[in-house]
Amino acid sequence: MQIKYSKSAVKAIHSFDQATKLRIKYGIEGLIKIPPRGDIKIIQGSNQSLFRLRIGKYRVLYEYINNNGEEIIMIKDIGSRGDIYK
């Protein structure tokens, strides 16, 4: 399983301090485990492939993509809980 990041997710990660970056990194790495670790829920009102991972006051929006038999976790966006869903 492979993890890819959108431009907005990379930009968000670079804006965080070092401690927050590490917490988010460990949270995202937990998605590779079977079963995935963390507080994960399906986003209501969207297609069924969009999920959110809660890491403290931050949310990671991601989806699973199957590319020629290879599973990819695409990190769409990362932000604080109040702003990420807008």
C-alpha distance (Angstrom), angle and dihedral (degrees) to the residues before:
residue distance angle dihedral
M1 . . .
Q2 3.77 . .
I3 3.81 132.2 .
K4 3.81 121.7 -142.7
Y5 3.80 128.5 -178.7
S6 3.80 131.3 -146.0
K7 3.80 119.5 -132.6
S8 3.81 91.8 -105.1
A9 3.83 91.2 52.3
V10 3.81 91.9 51.0
K11 3.80 90.5 48.2
A12 3.82 90.8 50.6
I13 3.81 92.7 49.1
H14 3.80 91.8 51.8
S15 3.80 90.8 53.1
F16 3.83 94.1 58.8
D17 3.80 127.1 88.2
Q18 3.82 119.2 -106.9
A19 3.84 96.2 -97.7
T20 3.82 92.2 51.4
K21 3.81 91.3 46.7
L22 3.81 90.1 55.2
R23 3.83 93.1 48.3
I24 3.80 90.9 50.5
K25 3.81 91.6 45.4
Y26 3.81 92.3 53.3
G27 3.80 90.8 45.4
I28 3.80 92.6 52.3
E29 3.81 91.8 45.9
G30 3.82 87.3 55.6
L31 3.82 88.4 64.6
I32 3.81 89.9 69.5
K33 3.82 92.2 60.2
I34 3.79 120.4 95.1
P35 2.98 107.7 -98.4
P36 3.82 96.7 23.8
R37 3.80 115.0 -113.2
G38 3.77 124.3 -131.1
D39 3.77 142.5 46.0
I40 3.81 99.2 -49.5
K41 3.79 128.4 171.8
I42 3.79 136.4 168.1
I43 3.82 112.6 -109.3
Q44 3.82 108.8 -111.9
G45 3.79 118.1 -127.8
S46 3.80 95.6 20.9
N47 3.75 133.6 89.5
Q48 3.80 112.5 -63.9
S49 3.80 94.0 -108.1
L50 3.83 98.1 67.6
F51 3.81 115.6 95.3
R52 3.78 137.1 174.6
L53 3.79 128.9 -141.8
R54 3.80 117.6 -157.7
I55 3.80 116.2 -142.6
G56 3.80 107.2 173.4
K57 3.80 108.0 -65.6
Y58 3.81 92.1 -15.5
R59 3.79 129.5 86.6
V60 3.80 128.0 -153.3
L61 3.81 115.4 -155.7
Y62 3.78 114.0 -156.5
E63 3.77 144.1 153.1
Y64 3.78 137.5 -155.6
I65 3.81 116.0 -116.4
N66 3.80 125.5 -170.3
N67 3.80 109.4 -149.4
N68 3.82 111.5 -177.0
G69 3.79 92.7 -37.4
E70 3.82 94.2 -43.5
E71 3.80 115.4 113.3
I72 3.80 115.7 -136.3
I73 3.79 127.8 -172.3
M74 3.80 106.3 -147.5
I75 3.81 112.6 -158.6
K76 3.81 103.3 -148.9
D77 3.81 103.0 -179.8
I78 3.80 143.7 -17.0
G79 3.79 125.7 -154.7
S80 3.78 148.4 124.9
R81 3.78 117.2 -59.3
G82 3.80 94.7 -107.8
D83 3.79 97.3 50.8
I84 3.79 105.9 34.1
Y85 3.82 97.6 75.5
K86 3.83 96.1 51.1
